[in-house]
């Protein structure tokens, strides 16, 4: 299950490409488009009725919900909400990578 939003002015530049290809790859082809913020969040949630039917799961079954967005000059130009069965989730962390406090951003 997937929902994708592309800002109207950006979408108008390559409507066929957005309709038939992966949105992020299309955005990457735009010269001069400087993404100023981008976030992604993965949450395990209960499947609603529509998701359960689309994913062939029981209502309330756990699903992974991925939300991601990209902004250009503080305007969201790309937003996606994707749900998929949790058996396809794989998390991989580099436990020695430098880390620090991350701002809590929730585009919902």
Helices and strands as residue ranges (DSSP letters): E 2-6, H 8-13, H 15-20, H 23-28, E 37-46, H 49-55, E 62-72, E 75-85, G 86-88
